[in-house]
Amino acid sequence: MKKSISYIALIAIATIIFAFKPSKGNDLKSKLESLSGTYADPAPYNYGKAWGKRIFTFDKGKWTLDFTLSLDPGMKMQVFKFRTYGTYKLQEKSNKKADTYNAVFYEEKKFLTLKTSDENLIKAFGFAPCNMKLDVEQDVSANGCSGWKSVKDCPGDYDLLSLDKDGKLYFGNRPQDNDMCSPDKRPTSLTPPVVKTNQTIISDKMEKSSIEKVKALYKSFETGDPRAAQLYLNPNYIQHNLNMGNGIAGFTEVMKNKPPQGFKANIIRIFQDGDYVITHSDYDFFGKKVGFGIFRFENGQVAEHWDNLTAVQLKNKSGRTQLDGETEVLDKDKTASNKELVKNFSKDILLEGKIDLISKYLKENYLQHNPQISDGISGLLEAFTAFAKEGTALKITKIHKVLGQGNFVLTVSEGQFGAQSVALYDLFRVESGKIAEHWDVIEAIPAKEDWKNTNGKFE
């Protein structure tokens, strides 16, 4: 039994020669170079004593593969999942197979997920030395595992690629040792085809709402699973958190350095303004924090991200925390007027210091969540006076963004708190034409030489 299982392991992703009808004409190469969408096995493919399912996605020269192996055709007795992604490059025409091109599929990252707790299977498939945990995806890019070499030792597969006139896609028939890491290892025959399907990973980018995608990203922040980031972050993702590197690489680097207990992220409020999704959350991110996040979407993916974080503090004198209070988005038909109200308040009171107009904008008993300030107009005026006496007067110098939905409006501002340059995120809840509740986060802007990206805090 062990010997037969080992044999299955070697041929798990190998397939037999399959007849196909090639795409004719001079456009085959251009079609292969511009593949788009998702291709999958029409049904689990039988590898002898196991079944496998491949899902490939293509988008602008990039590719991903999700492969699952199971001991039954219903894919309920799964053994492992393998996932990889990267770019691909079409080369010259194959001299081994007609109407087929040589191609290289570069593998930027490689991931394995153990789907069985059967120790005999784990040993037979060579997973025992990899210290894998059940249902936890493991990055094997650096050291490899079982039949998968590290990215350094095998940065990509030298493969075959063809497309028939019906749009079915064919790859090279993998060898039993799974080694296609050099040109001399390139296959000489083709696999059964994968077919284009609408029920795909790529379609998930479009079907999920922007808010759902942000929630998935927060979940991945907790679990360490990189799939949401790979799906929902644009390859040219711009990062404005100055303590993180730019792009997906910066996000991934932070995840690599997470503490043993992991990160925690709990969204308290979330709303959307056009292409922007705004969150107000409780974090355990190198210490307990409260923060706002802003995600700008483009073509179904997050193209840009801003945030503002501060440490969790004690309740203020009115007994309010930095996060409690109303959470439901109401009055969506009043979004424009509520944004205009908050914009004018920020300009008149915070930017230009016209304190005599404060009752025009605030309810007399408005609720305050700043840890240093009490409820009501009186509490705010007392705080302004105290800050000025202490030489830590708060001065806004520029309002960068006003974003809102319904009764919630967020402003992003730049200013000075005493001698310190700061970013100010203020969230207002509007009720009956006046500001009824306020939360904020003030974060010091680090010296430019300490920035981990060059995108700036605001633009």
HUSUL-V529997 format. One record per residue. N is the residue number from 1. SS is DSSP state (helix for helix, strand for strand, loop for the rest). PHI is phi in whole degrees, 0 to 359 (NA if undefined). PSI is psi as a letter, one per 30 degrees, with the letter a starting at -180 (none if undefined). Layout:
n->N ss->SS phi->PHI psi->PSI
n->N ss->SS phi->PHI psi->PSI
This chain:
n->1 ss->loop phi->NA psi->e
n->2 ss->helix phi->299 psi->e
n->3 ss->helix phi->297 psi->e
n->4 ss->helix phi->292 psi->e
n->5 ss->helix phi->295 psi->e
n->6 ss->helix phi->300 psi->e
n->7 ss->helix phi->297 psi->e
n->8 ss->helix phi->299 psi->e
n->9 ss->helix phi->300 psi->e
n->10 ss->helix phi->290 psi->e
n->11 ss->loop phi->256 psi->g
n->12 ss->loop phi->306 psi->e
n->13 ss->loop phi->241 psi->g
n->14 ss->loop phi->262 psi->l
n->15 ss->loop phi->221 psi->l
n->16 ss->loop phi->270 psi->l
n->17 ss->loop phi->295 psi->k
n->18 ss->loop phi->222 psi->k
n->19 ss->loop phi->289 psi->k
n->20 ss->loop phi->211 psi->l
n->21 ss->loop phi->256 psi->j
n->22 ss->strand phi->290 psi->l
n->23 ss->loop phi->284 psi->k
n->24 ss->loop phi->266 psi->l
n->25 ss->loop phi->100 psi->l
n->26 ss->loop phi->278 psi->f
n->27 ss->loop phi->268 psi->g
n->28 ss->helix phi->300 psi->e
n->29 ss->helix phi->299 psi->e
n->30 ss->helix phi->295 psi->e
n->31 ss->helix phi->295 psi->e
n->32 ss->helix phi->291 psi->e
n->33 ss->helix phi->286 psi->f
n->34 ss->loop phi->245 psi->h
n->35 ss->loop phi->304 psi->k
n->36 ss->loop phi->213 psi->k
n->37 ss->strand phi->102 psi->a
n->38 ss->strand phi->238 psi->k
n->39 ss->strand phi->239 psi->k
n->40 ss->strand phi->218 psi->l
n->41 ss->loop phi->299 psi->k
n->42 ss->loop phi->301 psi->e
n->43 ss->loop phi->209 psi->l
n->44 ss->loop phi->308 psi->k
n->45 ss->strand phi->266 psi->k
n->46 ss->strand phi->276 psi->k
n->47 ss->loop phi->259 psi->g
n->48 ss->loop phi->110 psi->d
n->49 ss->loop phi->241 psi->g
n->50 ss->loop phi->210 psi->l
n->51 ss->strand phi->233 psi->k
n->52 ss->strand phi->228 psi->l
n->53 ss->strand phi->225 psi->k
n->54 ss->strand phi->254 psi->k
n->55 ss->strand phi->229 psi->j
n->56 ss->strand phi->253 psi->k
n->57 ss->strand phi->237 psi->k
n->58 ss->strand phi->229 psi->k
n->59 ss->strand phi->198 psi->j
n->60 ss->loop phi->52 psi->h
n->61 ss->loop phi->82 psi->g
n->62 ss->strand phi->250 psi->l
n->63 ss->strand phi->216 psi->l
n->64 ss->strand phi->223 psi->l
n->65 ss->strand phi->228 psi->k
n->66 ss->strand phi->242 psi->j
n->67 ss->strand phi->237 psi->k
n->68 ss->strand phi->237 psi->k
n->69 ss->strand phi->247 psi->k
n->70 ss->strand phi->225 psi->l
n->71 ss->loop phi->268 psi->g
n->72 ss->loop phi->218 psi->l
n->73 ss->loop phi->291 psi->f
n->74 ss->loop phi->279 psi->f
n->75 ss->loop phi->59 psi->h
n->76 ss->loop phi->261 psi->f
n->77 ss->loop phi->253 psi->h
n->78 ss->strand phi->290 psi->k
n->79 ss->strand phi->257 psi->e
n->80 ss->strand phi->202 psi->l
n->81 ss->strand phi->234 psi->k
n->82 ss->strand phi->237 psi->k
n->83 ss->strand phi->221 psi->k
n->84 ss->strand phi->211 psi->l
n->85 ss->strand phi->202 psi->l
n->86 ss->strand phi->168 psi->a
n->87 ss->strand phi->250 psi->l
n->88 ss->strand phi->226 psi->l
n->89 ss->strand phi->226 psi->k
n->90 ss->strand phi->277 psi->k
n->91 ss->strand phi->246 psi->b
n->92 ss->strand phi->283 psi->l
n->93 ss->strand phi->295 psi->k
n->94 ss->loop phi->289 psi->k
n->95 ss->loop phi->263 psi->g
n->96 ss->loop phi->256 psi->f
n->97 ss->loop phi->218 psi->k
n->98 ss->loop phi->292 psi->k
n->99 ss->loop phi->52 psi->h
n->100 ss->loop phi->222 psi->k
n->101 ss->strand phi->247 psi->k
n->102 ss->strand phi->288 psi->k
n->103 ss->strand phi->213 psi->l
n->104 ss->strand phi->241 psi->k
n->105 ss->strand phi->255 psi->j
n->106 ss->strand phi->283 psi->k
n->107 ss->loop phi->246 psi->j
n->108 ss->loop phi->290 psi->e
n->109 ss->strand phi->219 psi->l
n->110 ss->strand phi->228 psi->k
n->111 ss->strand phi->226 psi->k
n->112 ss->strand phi->234 psi->k
n->113 ss->strand phi->234 psi->k
n->114 ss->strand phi->282 psi->k
n->115 ss->loop phi->245 psi->g
n->116 ss->loop phi->228 psi->k
n->117 ss->loop phi->254 psi->g
n->118 ss->loop phi->290 psi->j
n->119 ss->helix phi->297 psi->e
n->120 ss->helix phi->295 psi->e
n->121 ss->helix phi->293 psi->e
n->122 ss->helix phi->301 psi->e
n->123 ss->helix phi->292 psi->e
n->124 ss->helix phi->297 psi->e
n->125 ss->loop phi->274 psi->g
n->126 ss->loop phi->76 psi->g
n->127 ss->loop phi->272 psi->f
n->128 ss->helix phi->305 psi->e
n->129 ss->helix phi->291 psi->f
n->130 ss->helix phi->273 psi->f
n->131 ss->loop phi->54 psi->h
n->132 ss->loop phi->276 psi->l
n->133 ss->loop phi->250 psi->k
n->134 ss->strand phi->302 psi->k
n->135 ss->loop phi->62 psi->g
n->136 ss->loop phi->245 psi->j
n->137 ss->strand phi->293 psi->k
n->138 ss->strand phi->240 psi->k
n->139 ss->strand phi->283 psi->j
n->140 ss->loop phi->251 psi->g
n->141 ss->loop phi->299 psi->e
n->142 ss->loop phi->281 psi->e
n->143 ss->loop phi->243 psi->f
n->144 ss->loop phi->71 psi->a
n->145 ss->strand phi->190 psi->k
n->146 ss->loop phi->54 psi->b
n->147 ss->loop phi->278 psi->g
n->148 ss->strand phi->257 psi->j
n->149 ss->loop phi->281 psi->l
n->150 ss->loop phi->294 psi->l
n->151 ss->loop phi->298 psi->e
n->152 ss->loop phi->297 psi->e
n->153 ss->loop phi->281 psi->f
n->154 ss->loop phi->215 psi->i
n->155 ss->loop phi->287 psi->f
n->156 ss->strand phi->185 psi->l
n->157 ss->strand phi->258 psi->k
n->158 ss->strand phi->272 psi->j
n->159 ss->strand phi->233 psi->l
n->160 ss->strand phi->247 psi->l
n->161 ss->strand phi->212 psi->k
n->162 ss->strand phi->211 psi->l
n->163 ss->strand phi->222 psi->k
n->164 ss->strand phi->269 psi->l
n->165 ss->loop phi->291 psi->f
n->166 ss->loop phi->269 psi->g
n->167 ss->loop phi->86 psi->g
n->168 ss->loop phi->279 psi->k
n->169 ss->strand phi->251 psi->k
n->170 ss->strand phi->236 psi->k
n->171 ss->strand phi->245 psi->l
n->172 ss->strand phi->291 psi->k
n->173 ss->loop phi->282 psi->j
n->174 ss->loop phi->295 psi->k
n->175 ss->loop phi->286 psi->l
n->176 ss->loop phi->296 psi->e
n->177 ss->loop phi->273 psi->g
n->178 ss->loop phi->66 psi->g
n->179 ss->loop phi->259 psi->j
n->180 ss->loop phi->232 psi->h
n->181 ss->loop phi->273 psi->g
n->182 ss->loop phi->212 psi->l
n->183 ss->helix phi->303 psi->e
n->184 ss->helix phi->288 psi->f
n->185 ss->helix phi->264 psi->g
n->186 ss->loop phi->298 psi->k
n->187 ss->loop phi->296 psi->l
n->188 ss->loop phi->240 psi->f
n->189 ss->loop phi->226 psi->l
n->190 ss->strand phi->248 psi->l
n->191 ss->loop phi->277 psi->l
n->192 ss->loop phi->301 psi->l
n->193 ss->loop phi->280 psi->l
n->194 ss->strand phi->253 psi->k
n->195 ss->strand phi->241 psi->l
n->196 ss->strand phi->290 psi->k
n->197 ss->strand phi->222 psi->l
n->198 ss->loop phi->272 psi->f
n->199 ss->loop phi->270 psi->i
n->200 ss->loop phi->225 psi->l
n->201 ss->helix phi->295 psi->e
n->202 ss->helix phi->298 psi->e
n->203 ss->helix phi->298 psi->f
n->204 ss->helix phi->300 psi->e
n->205 ss->helix phi->301 psi->e
n->206 ss->helix phi->270 psi->e
n->207 ss->helix phi->285 psi->e
n->208 ss->loop phi->287 psi->k
n->209 ss->loop phi->288 psi->l
n->210 ss->helix phi->300 psi->e
n->211 ss->helix phi->295 psi->e
n->212 ss->helix phi->297 psi->e
n->213 ss->helix phi->294 psi->e
n->214 ss->helix phi->296 psi->e
n->215 ss->helix phi->298 psi->e
n->216 ss->helix phi->295 psi->e
n->217 ss->helix phi->295 psi->e
n->218 ss->helix phi->296 psi->e
n->219 ss->helix phi->296 psi->e
n->220 ss->helix phi->294 psi->f
n->221 ss->helix phi->298 psi->e
n->222 ss->helix phi->280 psi->e
n->223 ss->helix phi->275 psi->f
n->224 ss->loop phi->83 psi->g
n->225 ss->loop phi->287 psi->k
n->226 ss->loop phi->278 psi->f
n->227 ss->helix phi->297 psi->e
n->228 ss->helix phi->297 psi->e
n->229 ss->helix phi->297 psi->e
n->230 ss->helix phi->290 psi->e
n->231 ss->helix phi->278 psi->e
n->232 ss->helix phi->254 psi->f
n->233 ss->strand phi->264 psi->k
n->234 ss->strand phi->299 psi->k
n->235 ss->strand phi->305 psi->f
n->236 ss->strand phi->256 psi->g
n->237 ss->strand phi->311 psi->k
n->238 ss->strand phi->256 psi->k
n->239 ss->strand phi->250 psi->k
n->240 ss->loop phi->251 psi->f
n->241 ss->loop phi->289 psi->j
n->242 ss->loop phi->286 psi->f
n->243 ss->loop phi->264 psi->g
n->244 ss->loop phi->235 psi->k
n->245 ss->loop phi->291 psi->l
n->246 ss->loop phi->284 psi->l
n->247 ss->helix phi->73 psi->a
n->248 ss->helix phi->298 psi->e
n->249 ss->helix phi->298 psi->e
n->250 ss->helix phi->294 psi->e
n->251 ss->helix phi->297 psi->e
n->252 ss->helix phi->297 psi->e
n->253 ss->helix phi->297 psi->e
n->254 ss->helix phi->297 psi->e
n->255 ss->helix phi->296 psi->e
n->256 ss->helix phi->295 psi->e
n->257 ss->loop phi->261 psi->g
n->258 ss->loop phi->294 psi->k
n->259 ss->loop phi->292 psi->l
n->260 ss->loop phi->305 psi->e
n->261 ss->loop phi->280 psi->f
n->262 ss->loop phi->79 psi->a
n->263 ss->loop phi->262 psi->l
n->264 ss->strand phi->230 psi->k
n->265 ss->strand phi->211 psi->j
n->266 ss->strand phi->236 psi->j
n->267 ss->strand phi->283 psi->k
n->268 ss->strand phi->265 psi->e
n->269 ss->strand phi->228 psi->k
n->270 ss->strand phi->210 psi->k
n->271 ss->strand phi->207 psi->l
n->272 ss->strand phi->226 psi->k
n->273 ss->strand phi->231 psi->j
n->274 ss->loop phi->62 psi->b
n->275 ss->loop phi->279 psi->f
n->276 ss->strand phi->253 psi->k
n->277 ss->strand phi->246 psi->k
n->278 ss->strand phi->243 psi->k
n->279 ss->strand phi->237 psi->l
n->280 ss->strand phi->230 psi->j
n->281 ss->strand phi->222 psi->l
n->282 ss->strand phi->254 psi->k
n->283 ss->strand phi->241 psi->l
n->284 ss->strand phi->240 psi->j
n->285 ss->loop phi->227 psi->j
n->286 ss->loop phi->54 psi->h
n->287 ss->loop phi->117 psi->l
n->288 ss->strand phi->286 psi->k
n->289 ss->strand phi->220 psi->l
n->290 ss->strand phi->240 psi->k
n->291 ss->strand phi->200 psi->l
n->292 ss->strand phi->252 psi->k
n->293 ss->strand phi->232 psi->k
n->294 ss->strand phi->233 psi->k
n->295 ss->strand phi->237 psi->k
n->296 ss->strand phi->260 psi->k
n->297 ss->strand phi->263 psi->k
n->298 ss->strand phi->213 psi->k
n->299 ss->loop phi->54 psi->h
n->300 ss->loop phi->82 psi->g
n->301 ss->strand phi->230 psi->l
n->302 ss->strand phi->286 psi->j
n->303 ss->strand phi->260 psi->f
n->304 ss->strand phi->203 psi->k
n->305 ss->strand phi->218 psi->k
n->306 ss->strand phi->234 psi->l
n->307 ss->strand phi->204 psi->l
n->308 ss->strand phi->215 psi->k
n->309 ss->strand phi->234 psi->k
n->310 ss->strand phi->210 psi->l
n->311 ss->strand phi->291 psi->k
n->312 ss->loop phi->294 psi->k
n->313 ss->loop phi->236 psi->l
n->314 ss->loop phi->290 psi->l
n->315 ss->loop phi->301 psi->l
n->316 ss->loop phi->281 psi->a
n->317 ss->loop phi->295 psi->f
n->318 ss->loop phi->269 psi->g
n->319 ss->loop phi->82 psi->g
n->320 ss->loop phi->256 psi->k
n->321 ss->loop phi->266 psi->l
n->322 ss->loop phi->285 psi->f
n->323 ss->loop phi->231 psi->f
n->324 ss->loop phi->287 psi->l
n->325 ss->loop phi->112 psi->a
n->326 ss->loop phi->295 psi->k
n->327 ss->loop phi->232 psi->f
n->328 ss->loop phi->281 psi->k
n->329 ss->loop phi->278 psi->j
n->330 ss->loop phi->236 psi->l
n->331 ss->loop phi->54 psi->h
n->332 ss->helix phi->298 psi->f
n->333 ss->helix phi->289 psi->f
n->334 ss->helix phi->255 psi->g
n->335 ss->helix phi->306 psi->e
n->336 ss->helix phi->298 psi->e
n->337 ss->helix phi->292 psi->e
n->338 ss->helix phi->291 psi->e
n->339 ss->helix phi->295 psi->e
n->340 ss->helix phi->296 psi->e
n->341 ss->helix phi->301 psi->e
n->342 ss->helix phi->293 psi->e
n->343 ss->helix phi->300 psi->e
n->344 ss->helix phi->293 psi->e
n->345 ss->helix phi->300 psi->e
n->346 ss->helix phi->297 psi->e
n->347 ss->helix phi->291 psi->e
n->348 ss->helix phi->289 psi->e
n->349 ss->helix phi->271 psi->e
n->350 ss->helix phi->274 psi->e
n->351 ss->helix phi->273 psi->e
n->352 ss->loop phi->256 psi->f
n->353 ss->loop phi->70 psi->g
n->354 ss->loop phi->275 psi->i
n->355 ss->helix phi->298 psi->f
n->356 ss->helix phi->294 psi->f
n->357 ss->helix phi->265 psi->g
n->358 ss->helix phi->299 psi->e
n->359 ss->helix phi->289 psi->f
n->360 ss->helix phi->292 psi->f
n->361 ss->helix phi->251 psi->e
n->362 ss->strand phi->254 psi->k
n->363 ss->strand phi->293 psi->k
n->364 ss->strand phi->303 psi->e
n->365 ss->strand phi->253 psi->h
n->366 ss->strand phi->297 psi->l
n->367 ss->strand phi->267 psi->k
n->368 ss->strand phi->242 psi->k
n->369 ss->loop phi->246 psi->f
n->370 ss->loop phi->297 psi->k
n->371 ss->loop phi->299 psi->f
n->372 ss->loop phi->260 psi->f
n->373 ss->loop phi->232 psi->k
n->374 ss->loop phi->269 psi->l
n->375 ss->loop phi->299 psi->l
n->376 ss->helix phi->82 psi->l
n->377 ss->helix phi->299 psi->e
n->378 ss->helix phi->298 psi->e
n->379 ss->helix phi->295 psi->e
n->380 ss->helix phi->292 psi->e
n->381 ss->helix phi->295 psi->e
n->382 ss->helix phi->298 psi->e
n->383 ss->helix phi->294 psi->e
n->384 ss->helix phi->301 psi->e
n->385 ss->helix phi->294 psi->e
n->386 ss->helix phi->295 psi->e
n->387 ss->helix phi->298 psi->e
n->388 ss->helix phi->295 psi->e
n->389 ss->helix phi->295 psi->e
n->390 ss->loop phi->278 psi->f
n->391 ss->loop phi->76 psi->g
n->392 ss->loop phi->240 psi->h
n->393 ss->loop phi->301 psi->k
n->394 ss->strand phi->266 psi->k
n->395 ss->strand phi->230 psi->k
n->396 ss->strand phi->272 psi->k
n->397 ss->strand phi->252 psi->f
n->398 ss->strand phi->201 psi->k
n->399 ss->strand phi->260 psi->j
n->400 ss->strand phi->268 psi->e
n->401 ss->strand phi->216 psi->k
n->402 ss->strand phi->229 psi->j
n->403 ss->strand phi->235 psi->k
n->404 ss->strand phi->196 psi->l
n->405 ss->strand phi->211 psi->k
n->406 ss->loop phi->60 psi->b
n->407 ss->loop phi->276 psi->f
n->408 ss->strand phi->251 psi->k
n->409 ss->strand phi->225 psi->k
n->410 ss->strand phi->249 psi->k
n->411 ss->strand phi->249 psi->k
n->412 ss->strand phi->243 psi->j
n->413 ss->strand phi->228 psi->l
n->414 ss->strand phi->243 psi->k
n->415 ss->strand phi->189 psi->a
n->416 ss->strand phi->235 psi->k
n->417 ss->strand phi->242 psi->j
n->418 ss->loop phi->70 psi->b
n->419 ss->loop phi->267 psi->f
n->420 ss->strand phi->268 psi->k
n->421 ss->strand phi->286 psi->k
n->422 ss->strand phi->224 psi->l
n->423 ss->strand phi->254 psi->k
n->424 ss->strand phi->239 psi->k
n->425 ss->strand phi->249 psi->j
n->426 ss->strand phi->240 psi->k
n->427 ss->strand phi->253 psi->k
n->428 ss->strand phi->241 psi->k
n->429 ss->strand phi->254 psi->k
n->430 ss->strand phi->258 psi->k
n->431 ss->strand phi->219 psi->k
n->432 ss->loop phi->54 psi->h
n->433 ss->loop phi->83 psi->g
n->434 ss->strand phi->221 psi->l
n->435 ss->strand phi->285 psi->k
n->436 ss->strand phi->252 psi->f
n->437 ss->strand phi->204 psi->k
n->438 ss->strand phi->215 psi->k
n->439 ss->strand phi->234 psi->l
n->440 ss->strand phi->207 psi->l
n->441 ss->strand phi->223 psi->k
n->442 ss->strand phi->246 psi->k
n->443 ss->strand phi->235 psi->k
n->444 ss->strand phi->293 psi->k
n->445 ss->loop phi->271 psi->k
n->446 ss->loop phi->293 psi->l
n->447 ss->loop phi->301 psi->k
n->448 ss->helix phi->301 psi->e
n->449 ss->helix phi->292 psi->f
n->450 ss->helix phi->262 psi->f
n->451 ss->loop phi->292 psi->k
n->452 ss->loop phi->261 psi->f
n->453 ss->loop phi->214 psi->l
n->454 ss->loop phi->252 psi->g
n->455 ss->loop phi->274 psi->f
n->456 ss->loop phi->81 psi->l
n->457 ss->loop phi->280 psi->f
n->458 ss->loop phi->240 psi->e
n->459 ss->loop phi->260 psi->none
